[in-house]
Amino acid sequence: MILVEANAPVTTIYFPEGGIASIVATSQNGEQTEVGIFGREGFSAGSLLLGSEQMPHQTFMQIDAPTALSIGARQLRRATQKSRTLLDLLLRYINTFMLQTACSVVSNAHNSIETRLARWLLMCHDRTDGDDIHLTHEFMAMMIAAQRSGVTLTLHILEGYGAIKASRGKVTITDRLRLEKTAGDSYGEPEKMYRQTIAPFGK
């Protein structure tokens, strides 16, 4: 399901109660790169509260959620005008998401595929119930700005570490601590900020 169309007026804000939503940038030649994710800890089209009527990137559900809460864009703006505490809470989330995006840029620019994939799998694990993450190799390649063949090889490496078990369309986290060690300091800062400023988060 598409939650936000790129470069189109935002009419509805979604608060998923599960699953994972991807925010995806598309280049002029049609190549897609994921620039951020959120689940039940976040909401779509945060830029609306920063004064923008539309977003340059598409947002869609990557891992389906059974339900979501929604509110019209105008209604949300009116609610935040009436409640400063509501506005402050939503802006704190936007701040953590901006940190997530910045960390993604740094990770994709400077870290190995192993580190990048470990980071994204941890982020997905934080937002799902249980240890199974239903993702195709194509989606994972888009998530970490890598080739599909590189993702396949890296999954085999992470399996060799005992951190995951990969099958068609699914990755099972078998040793989260080993995965965290592989991700190193590329993972954890946005999650730490969320816990400090909003609420408990993750596994």
ABEGO torsion letter per residue (X at the ends): XBABBBGBBBABBBBBAEEBBBBBBBBAAGBBBBAEBBBAABBBGAAAAAGBABBABBBBBABBBABBBBBBAAAAAAAAAABAAAAAAAAAAAAAAAAAAAAAAAAAAABBAAAAAAAAAAAAAAABBEABBBBBAAAAAAAAGBBAAAAAAAAAAAAAAGABBBBBGBBBBABAAAAAAAAEAABGAAAAAAAAAABBBEX
